[in-house]
Amino acid sequence: MTHPVPCPRCLELTDGEAFRQSVEEYAASLPEERCVTDAAYQTRLKVCQACGALFDGACRYCGCFVLVRARKKGLSCPHPGGSKWPESI
């Protein structure tokens, strides 16, 4: 099952809680081989939650939903000063 994920501007047009649940379900449905470990995911989320660029679950630098971006291998934090995520994860 796929979950359409609209752009952050579309958030105001949706039921916030239902939309968040849809994003969570999409992130959880990603194939394991495309995902970082659960420990790395939790570390990335903590960094994002402490960042001033987080807005309604989306990163102000790239527009991605952090619940998804933080789960995917091969992606880094898009902070203009350099990734805030530890490189070892």
Buried (B, 14 or more C-beta within 10 A) or exposed (E): EEBEBEEBEEBEEEEEEEBBEBBBEBBEEEEEEEBBEEEBBEBBBEBBEEBEBBEEBBBEEBEBBBBBBBBBEEBEBBBEEEEBBEEEB
